[in-house]
Amino acid sequence: YIGNFHAPPIEPLDNHHLSIHDLEAIKVIGKGSSGTVQLVRQKWTGQFFALKVIQLNIQESIRKQLAQELKLSLSTQCQYVVTCYQCFYVNGVISIALEYMDGGSLADFLMTARTVPEAYLAAICKQVLKGLMYLHHEKRVIHRDLKPSNILINHRGEVKISDFGVSAIISSSSAQRDTFTGTFNYMAPERISGQKHGYMSDIWSLGLVMLECATGNFPHPPRGSFYELLEDVVDQPSPSAPSDQFSPEFCSFISACVQKKATNRSSAQILSAHPFLSMYDDLNVDLAVYFRTAGSPLVTFK
């Protein structure tokens, strides 16, 4: 339960029947640089959604175009990517009705759990990699903003990638074309230094996310400015998993993700066959139970 509310069914509704006027706001469940996320419920069915509200300081015509692009680009048929049900453009604001993930994000989870043991990290990573394979190979989309707050979990133990098209589309709008989207901290060297980047920039971000989950600390030392972070990412040795604390397989997995040169990184497809992901198969890891017992008491599950 979420308060007195049942966890939502996962199956999508027929989105042609979803109207912004039929959604009632329950509470704000997230805030980001581009807007807010509200928990909403459709009045007639009781179905829950996460409504992402994006406000952009751009021309009206471009904003309408963005809403159309979002409708096309965020349609997805993958169980490892958060479903986008419908996009609305009302009074100069873009709203996206997304699948509601009742466990919050990995960032929320880490605030309480602090660290994630390797066996559970492998189970989480398997699902994230399946989501990345879908985005990279089926949708031909670079996520551009993979970070703990964009990896969502639910009471079923499902792990899904969120926000995969939003930053790309916002950055491609004519008013925003030369600006960065995404979080600098997780950016690959080629991206943070303004060079051409591709799918492998997401793999670097994945490596940092997994290392942060394992150690409880962000892999780069805290820096006061973007330029100090840029210098760290580009000029300093890649982050690594301490070999005295983690298995050789995990250390190898992280290394395969955070190679400085993009062409030296392993693709999502190759990483999905990495020994780290299969070494705990005999343990029958149950993420649903783990999320429920190790997670925040503020995030409750059905």
The 8 nearest C-alpha neighbors of each residue, nearest first, counted from 0:
[[1, 301, 5, 4, 300, 6, 2, 3],
 [2, 0, 4, 3, 299, 5, 300, 6],
 [1, 3, 4, 0, 299, 5, 300, 298],
 [4, 2, 1, 0, 5, 6, 301, 299],
 [5, 3, 1, 0, 2, 6, 7, 301],
 [4, 6, 0, 7, 1, 301, 3, 2],
 [5, 7, 301, 0, 4, 1, 8, 101],
 [8, 6, 47, 46, 5, 9, 99, 101],
 [7, 9, 10, 6, 46, 11, 47, 5],
 [8, 10, 7, 11, 98, 99, 100, 6],
 [9, 11, 8, 12, 7, 98, 82, 13],
 [12, 10, 9, 13, 84, 14, 98, 82],
 [11, 13, 14, 10, 84, 17, 16, 46],
 [12, 14, 15, 16, 11, 17, 84, 85],
 [13, 15, 17, 16, 12, 84, 85, 11],
 [16, 14, 13, 17, 85, 18, 12, 84],
 [15, 17, 14, 13, 18, 12, 85, 21],
 [18, 16, 14, 15, 19, 85, 21, 13],
 [19, 17, 20, 21, 16, 22, 15, 87],
 [18, 20, 21, 22, 17, 87, 94, 96],
 [21, 19, 18, 22, 23, 17, 41, 42],
 [22, 20, 18, 19, 41, 42, 23, 17],
 [23, 21, 41, 40, 20, 19, 39, 42],
 [24, 22, 39, 40, 41, 25, 21, 42],
 [23, 25, 39, 26, 38, 22, 37, 40],
 [26, 24, 39, 38, 23, 37, 27, 40],
 [25, 27, 38, 37, 24, 28, 39, 36],
 [28, 26, 37, 29, 36, 38, 35, 25],
 [29, 27, 37, 36, 38, 26, 30, 35],
 [30, 28, 36, 35, 27, 31, 37, 34],
 [31, 29, 35, 36, 34, 32, 28, 27],
 [32, 30, 34, 33, 35, 29, 36, 53],
 [31, 33, 34, 30, 35, 53, 181, 182],
 [34, 32, 31, 53, 54, 35, 55, 52],
 [33, 35, 53, 31, 52, 32, 54, 30],
 [34, 36, 30, 52, 29, 51, 31, 37],
 [35, 37, 51, 29, 50, 28, 27, 30],
 [38, 36, 27, 50, 28, 49, 26, 39],
 [37, 39, 49, 26, 25, 48, 27, 24],
 [40, 38, 24, 23, 48, 25, 47, 22],
 [41, 39, 47, 23, 22, 46, 45, 42],
 [40, 42, 22, 45, 46, 21, 43, 44],
 [41, 43, 21, 45, 44, 40, 22, 23],
 [44, 42, 41, 45, 21, 46, 40, 22],
 [43, 45, 46, 41, 42, 40, 47, 12],
 [44, 46, 41, 40, 42, 43, 47, 7],
 [47, 45, 44, 41, 40, 7, 48, 8],
 [48, 46, 40, 7, 39, 99, 45, 41],
 [49, 47, 99, 98, 39, 97, 38, 96],
 [48, 50, 38, 99, 97, 37, 96, 98],
 [49, 51, 96, 37, 36, 95, 97, 48],
 [52, 50, 36, 95, 94, 35, 49, 53],
 [51, 53, 94, 35, 34, 93, 36, 50],
 [54, 52, 34, 93, 33, 92, 94, 55],
 [53, 55, 92, 34, 33, 93, 52, 56],
 [56, 54, 57, 53, 33, 62, 92, 93],
 [55, 57, 54, 58, 174, 62, 59, 175],
 [58, 56, 55, 174, 59, 62, 61, 175],
 [57, 59, 61, 60, 62, 56, 174, 55],
 [58, 60, 62, 61, 63, 57, 91, 64],
 [59, 61, 63, 62, 58, 64, 57, 65],
 [62, 60, 64, 58, 63, 59, 65, 57],
 [61, 63, 65, 59, 64, 60, 58, 66],
 [64, 62, 66, 60, 65, 61, 59, 67],
 [63, 65, 61, 67, 62, 66, 68, 60],
 [66, 64, 68, 62, 67, 63, 69, 61],
 [65, 67, 69, 63, 64, 68, 88, 93],
 [66, 68, 64, 70, 65, 69, 63, 71],
 [69, 67, 65, 71, 70, 66, 72, 64],
 [68, 70, 72, 66, 71, 67, 73, 65],
 [71, 69, 67, 68, 86, 72, 73, 66],
 [72, 70, 68, 69, 73, 74, 67, 66],
 [73, 71, 69, 74, 70, 68, 164, 75],
 [72, 74, 69, 71, 70, 83, 75, 164],
 [75, 73, 72, 71, 83, 70, 76, 82],
 [76, 74, 77, 73, 82, 83, 80, 72],
 [75, 77, 78, 74, 82, 80, 79, 133],
 [76, 78, 79, 80, 75, 133, 130, 82],
 [77, 79, 80, 76, 159, 81, 130, 82],
 [78, 80, 159, 130, 77, 126, 160, 129],
 [81, 79, 160, 159, 130, 77, 78, 82],
 [82, 80, 161, 159, 98, 160, 83, 79],
 [83, 81, 98, 97, 84, 75, 80, 74],
 [82, 84, 97, 73, 85, 74, 96, 98],
 [85, 83, 96, 14, 97, 82, 11, 86],
 [84, 86, 96, 83, 95, 14, 87, 70],
 [87, 85, 95, 70, 94, 96, 66, 69],
 [88, 86, 94, 93, 89, 95, 85, 19],
 [87, 89, 93, 92, 66, 94, 91, 63],
 [90, 88, 92, 91, 87, 93, 94, 19],
 [91, 89, 92, 88, 93, 59, 87, 54],
 [90, 92, 89, 88, 59, 93, 62, 54],
 [91, 93, 54, 89, 90, 88, 53, 94],
 [94, 92, 88, 53, 87, 52, 66, 54],
 [95, 93, 52, 87, 51, 86, 53, 50],
 [94, 96, 86, 51, 50, 85, 97, 87],
 [97, 95, 50, 85, 84, 49, 83, 48],
 [98, 96, 83, 49, 48, 84, 82, 50],
 [97, 99, 82, 48, 81, 49, 100, 83],
 [98, 100, 48, 49, 101, 97, 47, 7],
 [101, 99, 153, 102, 152, 103, 151, 98],
 [100, 102, 153, 103, 99, 154, 300, 6],
 [103, 101, 153, 152, 100, 298, 154, 104],
 [104, 102, 101, 151, 152, 100, 107, 105],
 [103, 105, 151, 107, 148, 106, 150, 152],
 [104, 106, 108, 147, 107, 150, 148, 109],
 [105, 107, 147, 148, 104, 109, 108, 110],
 [108, 106, 104, 110, 105, 109, 103, 148],
 [107, 109, 105, 106, 110, 294, 111, 112],
 [110, 108, 113, 112, 106, 111, 107, 105],
 [109, 111, 107, 108, 113, 112, 106, 295],
 [112, 110, 109, 295, 113, 108, 294, 107],
 [111, 113, 109, 114, 293, 294, 108, 110],
 [114, 112, 109, 215, 111, 110, 115, 212],
 [113, 115, 215, 212, 213, 112, 214, 109],
 [114, 116, 213, 212, 120, 117, 119, 112],
 [117, 115, 118, 119, 120, 213, 114, 212],
 [116, 118, 120, 119, 121, 115, 213, 249],
 [117, 119, 121, 120, 279, 116, 122, 284],
 [120, 118, 122, 121, 117, 116, 123, 115],
 [119, 121, 117, 123, 122, 118, 124, 115],
 [120, 122, 276, 124, 118, 119, 123, 117],
 [123, 121, 119, 125, 120, 124, 118, 126],
 [124, 122, 120, 121, 125, 126, 119, 158],
 [123, 125, 127, 121, 126, 122, 120, 128],
 [126, 124, 128, 122, 123, 127, 121, 129],
 [125, 127, 129, 124, 128, 123, 158, 79],
 [128, 126, 124, 130, 129, 125, 131, 123],
 [127, 129, 131, 130, 125, 126, 267, 124],
 [130, 128, 132, 126, 127, 131, 133, 125],
 [129, 131, 79, 127, 133, 128, 132, 80],
 [130, 132, 128, 134, 133, 129, 135, 127],
 [133, 131, 129, 135, 130, 134, 136, 267],
 [132, 134, 137, 130, 131, 136, 135, 129],
 [135, 133, 138, 131, 140, 132, 137, 136],
 [136, 134, 139, 132, 140, 133, 131, 138],
 [135, 137, 139, 133, 132, 134, 138, 140],
 [138, 136, 133, 139, 134, 135, 132, 140],
 [137, 139, 134, 140, 136, 135, 133, 72],
 [140, 138, 135, 136, 137, 134, 141, 133],
 [139, 141, 134, 135, 138, 142, 164, 163],
 [142, 140, 198, 143, 135, 197, 139, 201],
 [141, 143, 163, 144, 140, 145, 201, 164],
 [144, 142, 141, 181, 145, 201, 166, 167],
 [143, 145, 181, 142, 182, 146, 166, 163],
 [144, 146, 204, 149, 143, 142, 201, 205],
 [145, 147, 149, 148, 208, 144, 185, 150],
 [148, 146, 106, 105, 150, 149, 208, 104],
 [147, 149, 106, 104, 146, 150, 105, 151],
 [150, 148, 161, 147, 146, 160, 145, 151],
 [151, 149, 160, 147, 104, 148, 159, 105],
 [150, 152, 104, 159, 103, 158, 105, 149],
 [153, 151, 158, 102, 157, 103, 100, 104],
 [154, 152, 102, 101, 100, 155, 157, 156],
 [153, 155, 300, 156, 287, 102, 301, 101],
 [156, 154, 287, 157, 153, 286, 152, 288],
 [287, 157, 155, 286, 154, 153, 158, 152],
 [156, 158, 155, 153, 152, 159, 154, 287],
 [157, 159, 152, 151, 126, 123, 79, 156],
 [160, 158, 79, 80, 151, 81, 150, 161],
 [159, 161, 80, 150, 81, 149, 151, 79],
 [160, 162, 149, 81, 163, 150, 80, 159],
 [163, 161, 165, 164, 149, 160, 166, 142],
 [164, 162, 142, 161, 165, 160, 166, 144],
 [165, 163, 167, 162, 166, 73, 168, 142],
 [164, 166, 168, 167, 162, 163, 169, 69],
 [165, 167, 169, 168, 180, 164, 170, 181],
 [168, 166, 170, 164, 165, 169, 171, 143],
 [169, 167, 171, 165, 170, 166, 164, 172],
 [168, 170, 166, 172, 171, 167, 165, 175],
 [169, 171, 176, 175, 167, 168, 172, 166],
 [172, 170, 168, 176, 169, 167, 173, 175],
 [173, 171, 175, 169, 174, 170, 176, 168],
 [174, 172, 176, 175, 171, 61, 170, 177],
 [175, 173, 172, 176, 57, 58, 177, 61],
 [174, 176, 170, 172, 178, 173, 177, 171],
 [175, 177, 171, 170, 173, 172, 178, 174],
 [178, 176, 175, 179, 170, 174, 173, 171],
 [179, 177, 175, 176, 180, 170, 174, 171],
 [180, 178, 181, 177, 170, 175, 176, 183],
 [181, 179, 166, 170, 178, 182, 167, 144],
 [180, 182, 144, 143, 183, 166, 179, 186],
 [181, 183, 184, 185, 144, 186, 180, 146],
 [182, 184, 186, 185, 181, 191, 225, 228],
 [185, 183, 182, 186, 228, 219, 217, 187],
 [186, 184, 204, 183, 182, 187, 207, 146],
 [187, 185, 183, 191, 184, 190, 204, 188],
 [186, 188, 200, 190, 189, 203, 191, 185],
 [189, 187, 233, 191, 190, 232, 192, 259],
 [190, 188, 194, 192, 187, 191, 196, 193],
 [189, 191, 193, 187, 192, 188, 194, 196],
 [190, 192, 188, 193, 186, 189, 187, 229],
 [193, 191, 190, 189, 194, 188, 229, 233],
 [192, 194, 190, 191, 189, 195, 196, 188],
 [195, 193, 189, 190, 192, 196, 191, 188],
 [194, 196, 189, 190, 193, 197, 192, 200],
 [197, 195, 190, 189, 194, 200, 198, 199],
 [196, 198, 199, 200, 141, 195, 201, 261],
 [197, 199, 141, 200, 201, 135, 202, 196],
 [200, 198, 202, 201, 197, 261, 203, 264],
 [199, 201, 187, 203, 198, 202, 197, 196],
 [202, 200, 204, 199, 203, 198, 205, 143],
 [201, 203, 199, 205, 204, 200, 256, 206],
 [204, 202, 257, 256, 206, 200, 205, 201],
 [203, 205, 185, 201, 207, 202, 206, 145],
 [206, 204, 202, 208, 203, 207, 209, 201],
 [207, 205, 256, 203, 209, 253, 204, 208],
 [206, 208, 210, 204, 205, 209, 211, 218],
 [207, 209, 205, 211, 206, 210, 146, 204],
 [210, 208, 212, 206, 211, 207, 205, 213],
 [211, 209, 213, 207, 212, 208, 206, 214],
 [210, 212, 217, 208, 216, 215, 214, 209],
 [213, 211, 209, 114, 210, 215, 115, 214],
 [214, 212, 210, 115, 114, 211, 215, 209],
 [213, 215, 211, 216, 212, 114, 210, 115],
 [214, 216, 114, 113, 211, 212, 213, 217],
 [217, 215, 211, 214, 218, 212, 210, 213],
 [216, 218, 211, 219, 215, 220, 207, 210],
 [219, 217, 238, 216, 211, 207, 220, 210],
 [218, 220, 217, 221, 238, 231, 232, 228],
 [221, 219, 222, 218, 217, 231, 228, 216],
 [222, 220, 219, 223, 228, 217, 218, 224],
 [223, 221, 224, 228, 227, 220, 225, 219],
 [224, 222, 221, 227, 225, 228, 226, 220],
 [223, 225, 226, 227, 222, 228, 229, 221],
 [224, 226, 228, 227, 229, 223, 222, 183],
 [227, 225, 229, 228, 224, 230, 223, 231],
 [226, 228, 230, 229, 224, 225, 222, 231],
 [227, 229, 231, 225, 226, 230, 222, 232],
 [230, 228, 226, 232, 227, 231, 233, 225],
 [229, 231, 227, 233, 228, 234, 232, 226],
 [232, 230, 235, 228, 229, 234, 233, 227],
 [231, 233, 229, 230, 188, 234, 235, 228],
 [232, 234, 188, 230, 231, 229, 235, 192],
 [235, 233, 230, 231, 232, 236, 229, 237],
 [234, 236, 231, 232, 233, 237, 230, 238],
 [237, 235, 238, 234, 232, 231, 259, 233],
 [236, 238, 257, 239, 235, 259, 258, 232],
 [239, 237, 218, 236, 219, 240, 257, 207],
 [238, 240, 241, 237, 254, 253, 250, 210],
 [239, 241, 250, 242, 210, 253, 245, 238],
 [242, 240, 243, 244, 245, 239, 250, 214],
 [241, 243, 245, 244, 240, 250, 247, 246],
 [244, 242, 241, 245, 246, 240, 247, 250],
 [245, 243, 242, 241, 246, 240, 214, 250],
 [246, 244, 242, 243, 241, 249, 247, 250],
 [245, 247, 248, 249, 250, 242, 244, 243],
 [248, 246, 250, 249, 251, 245, 242, 275],
 [249, 247, 275, 251, 246, 250, 252, 274],
 [248, 250, 252, 246, 251, 247, 275, 253],
 [251, 249, 247, 240, 253, 252, 248, 254],
 [250, 252, 254, 248, 249, 253, 247, 255],
 [253, 251, 249, 255, 254, 250, 248, 256],
 [254, 252, 256, 206, 250, 255, 251, 257],
 [253, 255, 251, 256, 257, 252, 250, 258],
 [254, 256, 252, 264, 253, 265, 257, 251],
 [257, 255, 206, 203, 253, 254, 264, 202],
 [258, 256, 203, 254, 206, 255, 259, 237],
 [257, 259, 260, 264, 263, 256, 255, 254],
 [260, 258, 257, 261, 188, 237, 263, 233],
 [259, 261, 263, 258, 262, 264, 189, 188],
 [260, 262, 263, 264, 199, 259, 258, 200],
 [261, 263, 260, 264, 199, 265, 258, 259],
 [262, 264, 261, 260, 258, 265, 259, 255],
 [265, 263, 255, 256, 261, 258, 262, 266],
 [264, 266, 255, 269, 270, 256, 263, 267],
 [267, 265, 269, 268, 270, 264, 199, 202],
 [266, 268, 270, 269, 128, 132, 271, 131],
 [267, 269, 271, 266, 270, 132, 272, 128],
 [268, 270, 266, 271, 267, 272, 265, 273],
 [271, 269, 273, 267, 272, 268, 265, 266],
 [270, 272, 268, 269, 273, 267, 128, 125],
 [271, 273, 270, 269, 274, 276, 268, 277],
 [272, 274, 270, 275, 271, 276, 269, 252],
 [275, 273, 277, 276, 278, 248, 272, 252],
 [276, 274, 248, 273, 278, 249, 277, 252],
 [275, 277, 121, 274, 273, 278, 125, 271],
 [276, 278, 280, 274, 279, 275, 273, 121],
 [279, 277, 275, 280, 276, 274, 281, 118],
 [280, 278, 281, 277, 282, 118, 276, 121],
 [281, 279, 277, 282, 278, 283, 284, 276],
 [280, 282, 279, 283, 278, 284, 277, 118],
 [281, 283, 284, 280, 279, 118, 285, 278],
 [284, 282, 281, 280, 285, 279, 118, 286],
 [283, 285, 282, 286, 119, 118, 122, 280],
 [286, 284, 287, 288, 283, 289, 156, 119],
 [285, 287, 156, 289, 288, 290, 284, 119],
 [156, 288, 286, 155, 290, 289, 285, 154],
 [287, 289, 291, 286, 290, 285, 292, 156],
 [288, 290, 286, 292, 291, 287, 293, 285],
 [291, 289, 294, 287, 293, 288, 292, 286],
 [290, 292, 288, 289, 294, 293, 287, 300],
 [291, 293, 289, 290, 294, 288, 295, 287],
 [294, 292, 290, 112, 289, 291, 295, 111],
 [295, 293, 290, 108, 291, 292, 112, 111],
 [294, 296, 297, 111, 298, 108, 293, 112],
 [295, 297, 298, 299, 294, 111, 291, 293],
 [298, 296, 295, 299, 294, 1, 102, 107],
 [299, 297, 296, 295, 102, 300, 103, 294],
 [300, 298, 1, 297, 0, 296, 301, 102],
 [301, 299, 154, 0, 1, 101, 291, 102],
 [300, 0, 6, 154, 5, 299, 1, 101]]
